[in-house]
Amino acid sequence: MIWTERLTLFSALDLAALALLIGSWFWIGWRIESPKPERPSVSVLMEDFRRCWMHQMVTREPRVFDAQLIGSLRQGATFFASAAMIAIGGGLALIGNTDQLEGVASDLTLDKTPAFVWEIKILLVLMFLANAFLKYVWAHRLFGYCSVLMAAVPNKSEADLSYPRAAQAAEISITAARSFNRGMRSTYFALTAVAWLAGAVPLIAATLVTVAMLYRREFASQSRVILMQCPPDTTL
């Protein structure tokens, strides 16, 4: 069976649901990272707080708290990278066993679905998980870079390089956090893509729920209200 014939195994609704999923993934990421100035997202607000953190670190003695904090961030990235790798391994094992795929098919639908269709659906989940894994690994490495820059900040606040070096560490930390957040969104959409196993309509519903959840957390959550009560000082 050639690829053009295999594509006919998917309905127009399936393709529309897939387009909605991928389009929503790109859109919500862009919306969160590039919000309107008068309505910043939680992620953007946290970027300014990270700059404040590094600015305060210059005069903090000792800097044990800062080292512990950056270490915990690295541990978080490590945990999610490991979880993504385990999930990828499970998905690859499932693709390699068509008997299990047919068993899943019989549980979720009444009609006979070719194993190829289920393999593609699981492959979509794996693509999101692979992207998440790469983002987590890069975030872990960037947090490592940040820790080195933090260690390079002179102990004396009046030193010429103290605040410029702290600003460098802040920007690396922001880049690491951005990569980590992208990995988290890919993980959310990987879970969303699992709904495709139940059909196109469940995938559409899951996509809309995921986008609404992410939007609420970034623009209408209680945590955002708290952050806006005393926003970070952007003049540093």
N, C-alpha and C positions, 0 to 999 in steps of 0.2 A: 504493500500500500504506500503510495507516494504521499508527500506532505500535503499537497492540495486536497487529496482525498481525506486525509486525516483531519484537516481543518473543518471539513463538513460534519465531523462528529460533534462539533460545538455549535450550539444554536446562536442566533443573533443576540438573544438575551444574555447568553454566556459571555459573548464578546463585549457587549455593552457593560455588563457587570465588571469585567476585567478592566475595561477602560476607565470606569468610574473609580475602581480601587487604585489603580496606578496614578490617575489624575489627582485623586484626593490626597494621596501620599505626597506628591510633589507640591500641591497647593498648600496644605496645612504646614508643611515645612517652611515654605516661602513666607507664609503669613506670620508664622511665629518668629522667624528670624528677621523679617523686614516689616515690622508693624508700623502703623502711623505714629508719628512722634508724640501726638497727644494721647495715644492709647497704647503704651508699651506692653509687651507681653511679660510674663514672669521671667522667662529666659533672658530677655533684654534687661530687665531690672536687676537680675542677679549678676549680669556682667558688670554693672556699675558697683554693686556691692563687692565683687571680687577686686575691683580696683581699690576700693576703700580698704579692704582687708590687707592688701599688700602695702598700702600707704601707712596703715597703722603698725604693720609688722616692723617697719624700720626702727621705731622707737620702743618696741616691746622687748623687755628683758625679763627672763630669758625667752627664747623663741621656740621653746619646746611645744607649746600649743600649736603653733603654725606647722611644725614638722609632723605632729600627730594628725592634724587635719588633712594635710596633703597625702599622708600615708593612708588614711581612711578612704580618701577619694580613689587612690590607686587600687585599693582592695576591692572597692565597689566595681570598678571597671574589670578587674580580674574575675570577679564572681560571675558577672553577666557574660563575659567572653567565654568562660568555661561552660556556663549553661547553654549558650548558643551552640558551642561545639558539640555538646552532648545531643542537643536537639537535631543538629545537622546529621550526626551519625545515625540517629534513630530514623530520620527521614530517608536517608540513603538505603538503610537496611530494608525499609518498607517498600521502596521502589524496586529493590532487587528481588522481592518475593511477591510475585503476581498472585499467588494463591491467597495471601492475606488481603491484597487489594480487592480481589473478587469477593472475599468475605465481607469487607467493609461496604462494598457496593450492594450486596444483597441486604445488608442491614439498613442502608440509608435510602434505597430506592427500590421500586418494584420491577423496573425494566432492566434488561440486560445491557450493561454498559461495558464497552471494551476496556481492557486494562490500560491501554494507551491514554485514555481520558483521565483516569485516576492518577497515572504517573505524571501527567502534565500538571494536574492540580496540586499534587504534592511537591512537584518541582518548583511551582510558584512560591509555596511556603518556604522551601529551601533557599530560594533566591533572596527573599527578605531576611532570612536568618543569616545567610552568608554576608549580606551587606551589614547587618547588625554586628556580626562577629568582627569584621574588619574595622568598623567604627570603634568598637570597644577596645580592640588591640591598639589602635592609633591613639585613642584617648589615654590609655594606660601609659603609652610611651611619652605622650606630651606632658602628662602629670609628672613623669620622671624628669623631663627637661625642666619643668617648672621648679621641682625641688632643688635641682642643681643651681638654677638662677637665684632661688631664695637663699641658698647657702653662699652665693657669691655677693650678696648684699653686705656692704661693710658694716661692722658693728657700731661705728660712730655715725649718728644721723647727720652730722655736719659734713661728712665726706662728700666729695663732688659726685661720686657714683651711686650714693645710697638710694636716692629717689628715682633716678633714671633706671637703675638696675631693678628696683622694685616694680617700676612700671613695666619693664620687660617681662618680669615674672607674671604680672597680672594679665598681660595680653596672651602669654602662653597658656595660662590657666583658663582664660576665656575660650581659647581655641580648643583646648582639651574638653571643656564642658560642652561646647557646641557639638563636638564629635560624639561625645557620650549621649547627648540628647538625641542626636540623629540615630544612634544605635537603638535607643529606647523606642523611638517612633517606628523604626523598622521592626522591632520586636512586636509592638502593638499590631502592626499591619500583617505580620506573619500569623499572629493569632486570628486576625480578621480573615485572612485568606483560607484558613481551615474551614470556614463556613461554606466555601465553594464546594466542598465535598457533599454538602446537603442540597446544592443546587444554586442557580443564579440568583433567585429571589433572596435566599438567606444571605448570600454574599453582599448583595446591595444593601440589605438591612444592616448587616454587621458593619459595612463600610460607613454608612451614615451615622451609626451609633459611635463608632470609633472617632470619626471626625468631630462629632458633637462633644464627646468626652474630652478630647485634646483641646478643642477650642475653649471649652468651659474652664479647664484647668489653667490655661494660659491667660485668659482674658476676663473670666467671670468667677473666679474661685475665691474662697475666703482667704487663702494664702496671699493672693494678689492684693486684696483689700488691706491686709496687715502690712505688706511691703510698701503700699502707697501712703500709709499713715505717716511714715517718716522715711521718705525716699532717700537714696544715697546722694552724697555730695558729689556732683559731677564736675565741680570746679577744681578738683585735686589734680 
